[in-house]
Amino acid sequence: MFQQSSKQYYILVFLLFISVFYGFQKHVEVNKQQDFLEPHLKEMVGNLQKETNTISSIMQRLMSEKEIPYAQWVQLKNGFNYIEDTSYEIEKLAKAIYPRHSDGLQFATKTSASLIADELRYIEETLLEEDMDRLDTVAFPTEVEATLVRIHDTAAGWSEATNPFIGLPSNLLSRTGWVDMLKEMEDDSISYQGDYGS
């Protein structure tokens, strides 16, 4: 049998102690990061869910009535800007925490939300009156109906993807459902981009 000197034995025990201590420190550091990120992620996902539901219901009203109050028009534009920023932040977080599970995400939702916001700005600049009051009604001509249908379909898809996140679980960060939500939103975003400009 191999004989160890007491010096080698103490060195081995010391190295074992150092590795256990290092592992414990890493565990504490990961827990601190999760404690920091968890509420931030929950807030972003919760707000994204609320915003997608809001714009989806506004778009539903717009499609059925062909008009909405100007205040809802402003809310719609702001909603798509919010989705652009928030989906980008959540996707960056997904790529950092779950790189393999988030493989294939391409920031398409951010891009689609930006394109939609641009289309809404174009509609406002070309078709709406200047200096509208919040209570004024915005009516849409048939020439923008195809654009509004594409936006409506995308908003409805995003809302459907985020609906399971009503009442967020307490350990959201340790689950990958929110990454799957981004993938579902991205499918609708890619579909929108495929139809963009047609």
Contact map, one row per residue, 1 for C-alpha under 8 A:
111000000000000000000000000000000000000000000000000000000000000000000000000000000000000000000000000000000000000000000000000000000000000000000000000000000000000000000000000000000000000000000000000000
111100000000000000000000000000000000000000000000000000000000000000000000000000000000000000000000000000000000000000000000000000000000000000000000000000000000000000000000000000000000000000000000000000
111110000000000000000000000000000000000000000000000000000000000000000000000000000000000000000000000000000000000000000000000000000000000000000000000000000000000000000000000000000000000000000000000000
011111111000000000000000000000000000000000000000000000000000000000000000000000000000000000000000000000000000000000000000000000000000000000000000000000000000000000000000000000000000000000000000000000
001111111000000000000000000000000000000000000000000000000000000000000000000000000000000000000000000000000000000000000000000000000000000000000000000000000000000000000000000000000000000000000000000000
000111111100000000000000000000000000000000000000000000000000000000000000000000000000000000000000000000000000000000000000000000000000000000000000000000000000000000000000000000000000000000000000000000
000111111110000000000000000000000000000000000000000000000000000000000000000000000000000000000000000000000000000000000000000000000000000000000000000000000000000000000000000000000000000000000000000000
000111111111000000000000000000000000000000000000000000000000000000000000000000000000000000000000000000000000000000000000000000000000000000000000000000000000000000000000000000000000000000000000000000
000111111111100000000000000000000000000000000000000000000000000000000000000000000000000000000000000000000000000000000000000000000000000000000000000000000000000000000000000000000000000000000000000000
000001111111110000000000000000000000000000000000000000000000000000000000000000000000000000000000000000000000000000000000000000000000000000000000000000000000000000000000000000000000000000000000000000
000000111111111000000000000000000000000000000000000000000000000000000000000000000000000000000000000000000000000000000000000000000000000000000000000000000000000000000000000000000000000000000000000000
000000011111111100000000000000000000000000000000000000000000000000000000000000000000000000000000000000000000000000000000000000000000000000000000000000000000000000000000000000000000000000000000000000
000000001111111110000000000000000000000000000000000000000000000000000000000000000000000000000000000000000000000000000000000000000000000000000000000000000000000000000000000000000000000000000000000000
000000000111111111000000000000000000000000000000000000000000000000000000000000000000000000000000000000000000000000000000000000000000000000000000000000000000000000000000000000000000000000000000000000
000000000011111111100000000000000000000000000000000000000000000000000000000000000000000000000000000000000000000000000000000000000000000000000000000000000000000000000000000000000000000000000000000000
000000000001111111110000000000000000000000000000000000000000000000000000000000000000000000000000000000000000000000000000000000000000000000000000000000000000000000000000000000000000000000000000000000
000000000000111111111000000000000000000000000000000000000000000000000000000000000000000000000000000000000000000000000000000000000000000000000000000000000000000000000000000000000000000000000000000000
000000000000011111111100000000000000000000000000000000000000000000000000000000000000000000000000000000000000000000000000000000000000000000000000000000000000000000000000000000000000000000000000000000
000000000000001111111110000000000000000000000000000000000000000000000000000000000000000000000000000000000000000000000000000000000000000000000000000000000000000000000000000000000000000000000000000000
000000000000000111111111000000000000000000000000000000000000000000000000000000000000000000000000000000000000000000000000000000000000000000000000000000000000000000000000000000000000000000000000000000
000000000000000011111111100000000000000000000000000000000000000000000000000000000000000000000000000000000000000000000000000000000000000000000000000000000000000000000000000000000000000000000000000000
000000000000000001111111110000000000000000000000000000000000000000000000000000000000000000000000000000000000000000000000000000000000000000000000000000000000000000000000000000000000000000000000000000
000000000000000000111111111000000000000000000000000000000000000000000000000000000000000000000000000000000000000000000000000000000000000000000000000000000000000000000000000000000000000000000000000000
000000000000000000011111111100000000000000000000000000000000000000000000000000000000000000000000000000000000000000000000000000000000000000000000000000000000000000000000000000000000000000000000000000
000000000000000000001111111110000000000000000000000000000000000000000000000000000000000000000000000000000000000000000000000000000000000000000000000000000000000000000000000000000000000000000000000000
000000000000000000000111111111000000000000000000000000000000000000000000000000000000000000000000000000000000000000000000000000000000000000000000000000000000000000000000000000000000000000000000000000
000000000000000000000011111111100000000000000000000000000000000000000000000000000000000000000000000000000000000000000000000000000000000000000000000000000000000000000000000000000000000000000000000000
000000000000000000000001111111110000000000000000000000000000000000000000000000000000000000000000000000000000000000000000000000000000000000000000000000000000000000000000000000000000000000000000000000
000000000000000000000000111111111000000000000000000000000000000000000000000000000000000000000000000000000000000000000000000000000000000000000000000000000000000000000000000000000000000000000000000000
000000000000000000000000011111111100000000000000000000000000000000000000000000000000000000000000000000000000000000000000000000000000000000000000000000000000000000000000000000000000000000000000000000
000000000000000000000000001111111110000000000000000000000000000000000000000000000000000000000000000000000000000000000000000000000000000000000000000000000000000000000000000000000000000000000000000000
000000000000000000000000000111111111000000000000000000000000000000000000000000000000000000000000000000000000000000000000000000000000000000000000000000000000000000000000000000000000000000000000000000
000000000000000000000000000011111111100000000000000000000000000000000000000000000000000000000000000000000000000000000000000000000000000000000000000000000000000000000000000000000000000000000000000000
000000000000000000000000000001111111110000000000000000000000000000000000000000000000000000000000000000000000000000000000000000000000000000000000000000000000000000000000000010000000000000000000000000
000000000000000000000000000000111111111000000000000000000000000000000000000000000000000000000000000000000000000000000000000000000000000000000000000000000000000000000000000000000000000000000000000000
000000000000000000000000000000011111111100000000000000000000000000000000000000000000000000000000000000000000000000000000000000000000000000000000000000000000000000000000000000000000000000000000000000
000000000000000000000000000000001111111110000000000000000000000000000000000000000000000000000000000000000000000000000000000000000000000000000000000000000000000000000000000010000000000000000000000000
000000000000000000000000000000000111111111000000000000000000000000000000000000000000000000000000000000000000000000000000000000000000000000000000000000000000000000000000001110000000000000000000000000
000000000000000000000000000000000011111111100000000000000000000000000000000000000000000000000000000000000000000000000000000000000000000000000000000000000000000000000000000000000000000000000000000000
000000000000000000000000000000000001111111110000000000000000000000000000000000000000000000000000000000000000000000000000000000000000000000000000000000000000000000000000000000000000000000000000000000
000000000000000000000000000000000000111111111000000000000000000000000000000000000000000001000000000000000000000000000000000000000000000000000000000000000000000000000000000110000000000000000000000000
000000000000000000000000000000000000011111111100000000000000000000000000000000000000000000000000000000000000000000000000000000000000000000000000000000000000000000000001000100000000000000000000000000
000000000000000000000000000000000000001111111110000000000000000000000000000000000000000000000000000000000000000000000000000000000000000000000000000000000000000000000000000000000000000000000000000000
000000000000000000000000000000000000000111111111000000000000000000000000000000000000010001000000000000000000000000000000000000000000000000000000000000000000000000000000000000000000000000000000000000
000000000000000000000000000000000000000011111111100000000000000000000000000000000000000001000000000000000000000000000000000000000000000000000000000000000000000000001000000000000100000000000000000000
000000000000000000000000000000000000000001111111110000000000000000000000000000000000000000000000000000000000000000000000000000000000000000000000000000000000000000001101000000000000000000000000000000
000000000000000000000000000000000000000000111111111000000000000000000000000000000000000000000000000000000000000000000000000000000000000000000000000000000000000000000000000000000000000000000000000000
000000000000000000000000000000000000000000011111111100000000000000000000000000000110011000000000000000000000000000000000000000000000000000000000000000000000000001000000000000000000000000000000000000
000000000000000000000000000000000000000000001111111110000000000000000000000000000000000000000000000000000000000000000000000000000000000000000000000000000000001001101100000000000000000000000000000000
000000000000000000000000000000000000000000000111111111000000000000000000000000000000000000000000000000000000000000000000000000000000000000000000000000000000000000000000000000000000000000000000000000
000000000000000000000000000000000000000000000011111111100000000000000000000000100110000000000000000000000000000000000000000000000000000000000000000000000000000000000000000000000000000000000000000000
000000000000000000000000000000000000000000000001111111110000000000000000000000100010000000000000000000000000000000000000000000000000000000000000000000000011011001000000000000000000000000000000000000
000000000000000000000000000000000000000000000000111111111000000000000000000000000000000000000000000000000000000000000000000000000000000000000000000000000001001000100000000000000000000000000000000000
000000000000000000000000000000000000000000000000011111111100000000000000000000100000000000000000000000000000000000000000000000000000000000000000000000000000000000000000000000000000000000000000000000
000000000000000000000000000000000000000000000000001111111110000000000000001100110000000000000000000000000000000000000000000000000000000000000000000000000010000000000000000000000000000000000000000000
000000000000000000000000000000000000000000000000000111111111000000000000000000000000000000000000000000000000000000000000000000000000000000000000000000010011001000000000000000000000000000000000000000
000000000000000000000000000000000000000000000000000011111111100000000000000000000000000000000000000000000000000000000000000000000000000000000000000000000000000000000000000000000000000000000000000000
000000000000000000000000000000000000000000000000000001111111110000010001000100000000000000000000000000000000000000000000000000000000000000000000000000000000000000000000000000000000000000000000000000
000000000000000000000000000000000000000000000000000000111111111000000000000000000000000000000000000000000000000000000000000000000000000000000000000100110010000000000000000000000000000000000000000000
000000000000000000000000000000000000000000000000000000011111111100000000000000000000000000000000000000000000000000000000000000000000000000000000000000010000000000000000000000000000000000000000000000
000000000000000000000000000000000000000000000000000000001111111111110000000000000000000000000000000000000000000000000000000000000000000000000000000000000000000000000000000000000000000000000000000000
000000000000000000000000000000000000000000000000000000000111111111110000000000000000000000000000000000000000000000000000000000000000000000000000000000000000000000000000000000000000000000000000000000
000000000000000000000000000000000000000000000000000000000011111111100000000000000000000000000000000000000000000000000000000000000000000000000000000110010000000000000000000000000000000000000000000000
000000000000000000000000000000000000000000000000000000000001111111000000000000000000000000000000000000000000000000000000000000000000000000000000000000000000000000000000000000000000000000000000000000
000000000000000000000000000000000000000000000000000000000000111111110000000000000000000000000000000000000000000000000000000000000000000000000000000000000000000000000000000000000000000000000000000000
000000000000000000000000000000000000000000000000000000000000111111110000000000000000000000000000000000000000000000000000000000000000000000110000000000000000000000000000000000000000000000000000000000
000000000000000000000000000000000000000000000000000000000000111011111000000000000000000000000000000000000000000000000000000000000000000011110000000000000000000000000000000000000000000000000000000000
000000000000000000000000000000000000000000000000000000000100110011111101100000000000000000000000000000000000000000000000000000000000000011100000000000000000000000000000000000000000000000000000000000
000000000000000000000000000000000000000000000000000000000000000000111111100000000000000000000000000000000000000000000000000000000000011111000000000000000000000000000000000000000000000000000000000000
000000000000000000000000000000000000000000000000000000000000000000011111110000000000000000000000000000000000000000000000000000000001111111000000000000000000000000000000000000000000000000000000000000
000000000000000000000000000000000000000000000000000000000000000000001111111000000000000000000000000000000000000000000000000000000000111100000000000000000000000000000000000000000000000000000000000000
000000000000000000000000000000000000000000000000000000000100000000011111111100000000000000000000000000000000000000000000000000000000000000000000000000000000000000000000000000000000000000000000000000
000000000000000000000000000000000000000000000000000000000000000000011111111110000000000000000000000000000000000000000000000000000000000001000000000000000000000000000000000000000000000000000000000000
000000000000000000000000000000000000000000000000000000000000000000000111111111000000000000000000000000000000000000000000000000000000000000000000000000000000000000000000000000000000000000000000000000
000000000000000000000000000000000000000000000000000000100000000000000011111111100000000000000000000000000000000000000000000000000000000000000000000000000000000000000000000000000000000000000000000000
000000000000000000000000000000000000000000000000000000100100000000000001111111110000000000000000000000000000000000000000000000000000000000000000000000000000000000000000000000000000000000000000000000
000000000000000000000000000000000000000000000000000000000000000000000000111111111000000000000000000000000000000000001001100000000000000000000000000000000000000000000000000000000000000000000000000000
000000000000000000000000000000000000000000000000000000000000000000000000011111111100000000000000000000000000000000000000000000000000000000000000000000000000000000000000000000000000000000000000000000
000000000000000000000000000000000000000000000000001101100000000000000000001111111110000000000000000000000000000000000000000000000000000000000000000000000000000000000000000000000000000000000000000000
000000000000000000000000000000000000000000000000000000100000000000000000000111111111000000000000000000000000000011011000000000000000000000000000000000000000000000000000000000000000000000000000000000
000000000000000000000000000000000000000000000000000000000000000000000000000011111111100000000000000000000000000011001000000000000000000000000000000000000000000000000000000000000000000000000000000000
000000000000000000000000000000000000000000000001001000000000000000000000000001111111110000000000000000000000000000000000000000000000000000000000000000000000000000000000000000000000000000000000000000
000000000000000000000000000000000000000000000001001100000000000000000000000000111111111000000000000000000000110010000000000000000000000000000000000000000000000000000000000000000000000000000000000000
000000000000000000000000000000000000000000000000000000000000000000000000000000011111111100000000000000000000111111000000000000000000000000000000000000000000000000000000000000000000000000000000000000
000000000000000000000000000000000000000000000000000000000000000000000000000000001111111110000000000000000000010000000000000000000000000000000000000000000000000000000000000000000000000000000000000000
000000000000000000000000000000000000000000010001000000000000000000000000000000000111111111000000000000000000000000000000000000000000000000000000000000000000000000000000000000000000000000000000000000
000000000000000000000000000000000000000000000001000000000000000000000000000000000011111111100000000000000010110000000000000000000000000000000000000000000000000000000000000000000000010000000000000000
000000000000000000000000000000000000000000000000000000000000000000000000000000000001111111110000000000000010110000000000000000000000000000000000000000000000000000000000000000000000000000000000000000
000000000000000000000000000000000000000000000000000000000000000000000000000000000000111111111000000000000000000000000000000000000000000000000000000000000000000000000000000000000000000000000000000000
000000000000000000000000000000000000000010011000000000000000000000000000000000000000011111111100000000000000000000000000000000000000000000000000000000000000000000000000000000000000000000000000000000
000000000000000000000000000000000000000000000000000000000000000000000000000000000000001111111110000000001010000000000000000000000000000000000000000000000000000000000000000000000010010000000000000000
000000000000000000000000000000000000000000000000000000000000000000000000000000000000000111111111000000000000000000000000000000000000000000000000000000000000000000000000000000000000000000000000000000
000000000000000000000000000000000000000000000000000000000000000000000000000000000000000011111111100000000000000000000000000000000000000000000000000000000000000000000000000000000000000000000000000000
000000000000000000000000000000000000000000000000000000000000000000000000000000000000000001111111111001000000000000000000000000000000000000000000000000000000000000000000000000000010000000000000000000
000000000000000000000000000000000000000000000000000000000000000000000000000000000000000000111111111101100000000000000000000000000000000000000000000000000000000000000000000000000000000000000000000000
000000000000000000000000000000000000000000000000000000000000000000000000000000000000000000011111111000000000000000000000000000000000000000000000000000000000000000000000000000000000000000000000000000
000000000000000000000000000000000000000000000000000000000000000000000000000000000000000000001111111000000000000000000000000000000000000000000000000000000000000000000000000000000000000000000000000000
000000000000000000000000000000000000000000000000000000000000000000000000000000000000000000000111111111000000000000000000000000000000000000000000000000000000000000000000000000010000000000000000000000
000000000000000000000000000000000000000000000000000000000000000000000000000000000000000000000111111111100000000000000000000000000000000000000000000000000000000000000000000000000000000000000000000000
000000000000000000000000000000000000000000000000000000000000000000000000000000000000000000000010011111100000000000000000000000000000000000000000000000000000000000000000000000000000000000000000000000
000000000000000000000000000000000000000000000000000000000000000000000000000000000000000000000000011111100000000000000000000000000000000000000000000000000000000000000000000000010010000000000000000000
000000000000000000000000000000000000000000000000000000000000000000000000000000000000000000000110011111111000000000000000000000000000000000000000000000000000000000000000000000000010001000000000000000
000000000000000000000000000000000000000000000000000000000000000000000000000000000000000000000010001111111000000000000000000000000000000000000000000000000000000000000000000000000000000000000000000000
000000000000000000000000000000000000000000000000000000000000000000000000000000000000000000000000000001111100000000000000000000000000000000000000000000000000000000000000000000000000000000000000000000
000000000000000000000000000000000000000000000000000000000000000000000000000000000000000000100000000001111111000000000000000000000000000000000000000000000000000000000000000000000000011001000000000000
000000000000000000000000000000000000000000000000000000000000000000000000000000000000000000000000000000011111000000000000000000000000000000000000000000000000000000000000000000000000000001000000000000
000000000000000000000000000000000000000000000000000000000000000000000000000000000000001100100000000000001111111000000000000000000000000000000000000000000000000000000000000000000000000001000000000000
000000000000000000000000000000000000000000000000000000000000000000000000000000000000000000000000000000001111111100000000000000000000000000000000000000000000000000000000000000000000000001001100000000
000000000000000000000000000000000000000000000000000000000000000000000000000000000011001100000000000000000011111110000000000000000000000000000000000000000000000000000000000000000000000011001100000000
000000000000000000000000000000000000000000000000000000000000000000000000000000000011101100000000000000000011111111000000000000000000000000000000000000000000000000000000000000000000000000000000000000
000000000000000000000000000000000000000000000000000000000000000000000000000000000001000000000000000000000011111111100000000000000000000000000000000000000000000000000000000000000000000000001000000000
000000000000000000000000000000000000000000000000000000000000000000000000000000000001000000000000000000000001111111110000000000000000000000000000000000000000000000000000000000000000000000001101100000
000000000000000000000000000000000000000000000000000000000000000000000000000000011011000000000000000000000000111111111000000000000000000000000000000000000000000000000000000000000000000000000000000000
000000000000000000000000000000000000000000000000000000000000000000000000000000011001000000000000000000000000011111111100000000000000000000000000000000000000000000000000000000000000000000000000000000
000000000000000000000000000000000000000000000000000000000000000000000000000000000000000000000000000000000000001111111110000000000000000000000000000000000000000000000000000000000000000000000000000000
000000000000000000000000000000000000000000000000000000000000000000000000000000010000000000000000000000000000000111111111000000000000000000000000000000100000000000000000000000000000000000000000000000
000000000000000000000000000000000000000000000000000000000000000000000000000010011000000000000000000000000000000011111111100000000000000000000000000000000000000000000000000000000000000000000000000000
000000000000000000000000000000000000000000000000000000000000000000000000000000000000000000000000000000000000000001111111110000000000000000000000000000000000000000000000000000000000000000000000000000
000000000000000000000000000000000000000000000000000000000000000000000000000000000000000000000000000000000000000000111111111000000000000000000000000000000000000000000000000000000000000000000000000000
000000000000000000000000000000000000000000000000000000000000000000000000000010000000000000000000000000000000000000011111111100000000000000000000000000000000000000000000000000000000000000000000000000
000000000000000000000000000000000000000000000000000000000000000000000000000010000000000000000000000000000000000000001111111110000000000000000000000000000000000000000000000000000000000000000000000000
000000000000000000000000000000000000000000000000000000000000000000000000000000000000000000000000000000000000000000000111111111000000000000000000000000000000000000000000000000000000000000000000000000
000000000000000000000000000000000000000000000000000000000000000000000000000000000000000000000000000000000000000000000011111111110000000000000001000000000000000000000000000000000000000000000000000000
000000000000000000000000000000000000000000000000000000000000000000000000000000000000000000000000000000000000000000000001111111111000000000000000000000000000000000000000000000000000000000000000000000
000000000000000000000000000000000000000000000000000000000000000000000000000000000000000000000000000000000000000000000000111111110000000000000000000000000000000000000000000000000000000000000000000000
000000000000000000000000000000000000000000000000000000000000000000000000000000000000000000000000000000000000000000000000011111110000000000000000000000000000000000000000000000000000000000000000000000
000000000000000000000000000000000000000000000000000000000000000000000000000000000000000000000000000000000000000000000000001111111000000000000000000000000000000000000000000000000000000000000000000000
000000000000000000000000000000000000000000000000000000000000000000000000000000000000000000000000000000000000000000000000001111111100000001000000000000000000000000000000000000000000000000000000000000
000000000000000000000000000000000000000000000000000000000000000000000000000000000000000000000000000000000000000000000000000100111111000000000000000000000000000000000000000000000000000000000000000000
000000000000000000000000000000000000000000000000000000000000000000000000000000000000000000000000000000000000000000000000000000011111000000000000000000000000000000000000000000000000000000000000000000
000000000000000000000000000000000000000000000000000000000000000000000000000000000000000000000000000000000000000000000000000000001111100000000000000000000000000000000000000000000000000000000000000000
000000000000000000000000000000000000000000000000000000000000000000000100000000000000000000000000000000000000000000000000000000001111110100000000000000000000000000000000000000000000000000000000000000
000000000000000000000000000000000000000000000000000000000000000000000110000000000000000000000000000000000000000000000000000000000011111100000000000000000000000000000000000000000000000000000000000000
000000000000000000000000000000000000000000000000000000000000000000001110000000000000000000000000000000000000000000000000000000000001111100000000000000000000000000000000000000000000000000000000000000
000000000000000000000000000000000000000000000000000000000000000000001110000000000000000000000000000000000000000000000000000000000000111110000000000000000000000000000000000000000000000000000000000000
000000000000000000000000000000000000000000000000000000000000000000001110000000000000000000000000000000000000000000000000000000000001111111000000000000000000000000000000000000000000000000000000000000
000000000000000000000000000000000000000000000000000000000000000000111100000000000000000000000000000000000000000000000000000000000000001111100000000000000000000000000000000000000000000000000000000000
000000000000000000000000000000000000000000000000000000000000000000111100100000000000000000000000000000000000000000000000000000010000000111110000000000000000000000000000000000000000000000000000000000
000000000000000000000000000000000000000000000000000000000000000001110000000000000000000000000000000000000000000000000000000000000000000011111000000000000000000000000000000000000000000000000000000000
000000000000000000000000000000000000000000000000000000000000000001100000000000000000000000000000000000000000000000000000000000000000000001111101100000000000000000000000000000000000000000000000000000
000000000000000000000000000000000000000000000000000000000000000000000000000000000000000000000000000000000000000000000000000000000000000000111111100000000000000000000000000000000000000000000000000000
000000000000000000000000000000000000000000000000000000000000000000000000000000000000000000000000000000000000000000000000000000000000000000011111100000000000000000000000000000000000000000000000000000
000000000000000000000000000000000000000000000000000000000000000000000000000000000000000000000000000000000000000000000000000000000000000000001111110000000000000000000000000000000000000000000000000000
000000000000000000000000000000000000000000000000000000000000000000000000000000000000000000000000000000000000000000000000001000000000000000011111111100000000000000000000000000000000000000000000000000
000000000000000000000000000000000000000000000000000000000000000000000000000000000000000000000000000000000000000000000000000000000000000000011111111110000000000000000000000000000000000000000000000000
000000000000000000000000000000000000000000000000000000000000000000000000000000000000000000000000000000000000000000000000000000000000000000000011111111000000000000000000000000000000000000000000000000
000000000000000000000000000000000000000000000000000000000000000000000000000000000000000000000000000000000000000000000000000000000000000000000001111111100000000000000000000000000000000000000000000000
000000000000000000000000000000000000000000000000000000000010001000000000000000000000000000000000000000000000000000000000000000000000000000000001111111110000000000000000000000000000000000000000000000
000000000000000000000000000000000000000000000000000000000000001000000000000000000000000000000000000000000000000000000000000000000000000000000000111111111000000000000000000000000000000000000000000000
000000000000000000000000000000000000000000000000000000000000000000000000000000000000000000000000000000000000000000000000000000000000000000000000011111111100000000000000000000000000000000000001001000
000000000000000000000000000000000000000000000000000000000010000000000000000000000000000000000000000000000000000000010000000000000000000000000000001111111110000000000000000000000000000000000001000000
000000000000000000000000000000000000000000000000000000010011001000000000000000000000000000000000000000000000000000000000000000000000000000000000000111111111000000000000000000000000000000000000000000
000000000000000000000000000000000000000000000000000000000000000000000000000000000000000000000000000000000000000000000000000000000000000000000000000011111111100000000000000000000000000000000000000000
000000000000000000000000000000000000000000000000000000000000000000000000000000000000000000000000000000000000000000000000000000000000000000000000000001111111110000000000000000000000000000011011000000
000000000000000000000000000000000000000000000000000100110010000000000000000000000000000000000000000000000000000000000000000000000000000000000000000000111111111000000000000000000000000000000000000000
000000000000000000000000000000000000000000000000000110010000000000000000000000000000000000000000000000000000000000000000000000000000000000000000000000011111111100000000000000000000000000000000000000
000000000000000000000000000000000000000000000000000000000000000000000000000000000000000000000000000000000000000000000000000000000000000000000000000000001111111110000000000000000000000010010000000000
000000000000000000000000000000000000000000000000000100000000000000000000000000000000000000000000000000000000000000000000000000000000000000000000000000000111111111000000000000000000000110010000000000
000000000000000000000000000000000000000000000000100110010000000000000000000000000000000000000000000000000000000000000000000000000000000000000000000000000011111111100000000000000000000000000000000000
000000000000000000000000000000000000000000000000000000000000000000000000000000000000000000000000000000000000000000000000000000000000000000000000000000000001111111110000000000000000000000000000000000
000000000000000000000000000000000000000000000000000000000000000000000000000000000000000000000000000000000000000000000000000000000000000000000000000000000000111111110000000000000000110110000000000000
000000000000000000000000000000000000000000000001100100000000000000000000000000000000000000000000000000000000000000000000000000000000000000000000000000000000011111111100000000000000100000000000000000
000000000000000000000000000000000000000000000000100010000000000000000000000000000000000000000000000000000000000000000000000000000000000000000000000000000000001111111100000000000000000000000000000000
000000000000000000000000000000000000000000000000000000000000000000000000000000000000000000000000000000000000000000000000000000000000000000000000000000000000000111111100000000000000000000000000000000
000000000000000000000000000000000000000000001100100000000000000000000000000000000000000000000000000000000000000000000000000000000000000000000000000000000000000001111111000000000000000000000000000000
000000000000000000000000000000000000000000000100100000000000000000000000000000000000000000000000000000000000000000000000000000000000000000000000000000000000000001111111000000000000000000000000000000
000000000000000000000000000000000000000000000000000000000000000000000000000000000000000000000000000000000000000000000000000000000000000000000000000000000000000000001111100000000000000000000000000000
000000000000000000000000000000000000000001000100000000000000000000000000000000000000000000000000000000000000000000000000000000000000000000000000000000000000000000001111110100000000000000000000000000
000000000000000000000000000000000000000000000000000000000000000000000000000000000000000000000000000000000000000000000000000000000000000000000000000000000000000000000011111100000000000000000000000000
000000000000000000000000000000000000000000000000000000000000000000000000000000000000000000000000000000000000000000000000000000000000000000000000000000000000000000000001111100000000000000000000000000
000000000000000000000000000000000000010000000000000000000000000000000000000000000000000000000000000000000000000000000000000000000000000000000000000000000000000000000000111111100000000000000000000000
000000000000000000000000000000000000010011000000000000000000000000000000000000000000000000000000000000000000000000000000000000000000000000000000000000000000000000000001111111111100000000000000000000
000000000000000000000000000000000100110010000000000000000000000000000000000000000000000000000000000000000000000000000000000000000000000000000000000000000000000000000000001111110000000000000000000000
000000000000000000000000000000000000000000000000000000000000000000000000000000000000000000000000000000000000000000000000000000000000000000000000000000000000000000000000001111110000000000000000000000
000000000000000000000000000000000000000000000000000000000000000000000000000000000000000000000000000000000000000000000000000000000000000000000000000000000000000000000000001111111100000000000000000000
000000000000000000000000000000000000000000000000000000000000000000000000000000000000000000000000010010000000000000000000000000000000000000000000000000000000000000000000000111111111000000000000000000
000000000000000000000000000000000000000000000000000000000000000000000000000000000000000000000000000000000000000000000000000000000000000000000000000000000000000000000000000100111111100000000000000000
000000000000000000000000000000000000000000001000000000000000000000000000000000000000000000000000000000000000000000000000000000000000000000000000000000000000000000000000000100111111110000000000000000
000000000000000000000000000000000000000000000000000000000000000000000000000000000000000000100100000011000000000000000000000000000000000000000000000000000000000000000000000000011111111000000000000000
000000000000000000000000000000000000000000000000000000000000000000000000000000000000000000000000000000000000000000000000000000000000000000000000000000000000000000000000000000011111111100000000000000
000000000000000000000000000000000000000000000000000000000000000000000000000000000000000000000000000000000000000000000000000000000000000000000000000000000000000011000000000000001111111110000000000000
000000000000000000000000000000000000000000000000000000000000000000000000000000000000001000100000000000001000000000000000000000000000000000000000000000000000000010000000000000000111111111000000000000
000000000000000000000000000000000000000000000000000000000000000000000000000000000000000000000000000001001000000000000000000000000000000000000000000000000000000000000000000000000011111111100000000000
000000000000000000000000000000000000000000000000000000000000000000000000000000000000000000000000000000000000000000000000000000000000000000000000000000000000010010000000000000000001111111110000000000
000000000000000000000000000000000000000000000000000000000000000000000000000000000000000000000000000000000000100000000000000000000000000000000000000000000000110010000000000000000000111111111000000000
000000000000000000000000000000000000000000000000000000000000000000000000000000000000000000000000000000001111100000000000000000000000000000000000000000000000000000000000000000000000011111111100000000
000000000000000000000000000000000000000000000000000000000000000000000000000000000000000000000000000000000000000000000000000000000000000000000000000000000000000000000000000000000000001111111110000000
000000000000000000000000000000000000000000000000000000000000000000000000000000000000000000000000000000000000000000000000000000000000000000000000000000000100110000000000000000000000000111111111000000
000000000000000000000000000000000000000000000000000000000000000000000000000000000000000000000000000000000001101100000000000000000000000000000000000000000100000000000000000000000000000011111111100000
000000000000000000000000000000000000000000000000000000000000000000000000000000000000000000000000000000000001100100000000000000000000000000000000000000000000000000000000000000000000000001111111110000
000000000000000000000000000000000000000000000000000000000000000000000000000000000000000000000000000000000000000000000000000000000000000000000000000000000100000000000000000000000000000000111111111000
000000000000000000000000000000000000000000000000000000000000000000000000000000000000000000000000000000000000000100000000000000000000000000000000000001100100000000000000000000000000000000011111111100
000000000000000000000000000000000000000000000000000000000000000000000000000000000000000000000000000000000000000100000000000000000000000000000000000000000000000000000000000000000000000000001111111100
000000000000000000000000000000000000000000000000000000000000000000000000000000000000000000000000000000000000000000000000000000000000000000000000000000000000000000000000000000000000000000000111111100
000000000000000000000000000000000000000000000000000000000000000000000000000000000000000000000000000000000000000000000000000000000000000000000000000001000000000000000000000000000000000000000011111111
000000000000000000000000000000000000000000000000000000000000000000000000000000000000000000000000000000000000000000000000000000000000000000000000000000000000000000000000000000000000000000000001111111
000000000000000000000000000000000000000000000000000000000000000000000000000000000000000000000000000000000000000000000000000000000000000000000000000000000000000000000000000000000000000000000000001111
000000000000000000000000000000000000000000000000000000000000000000000000000000000000000000000000000000000000000000000000000000000000000000000000000000000000000000000000000000000000000000000000001111
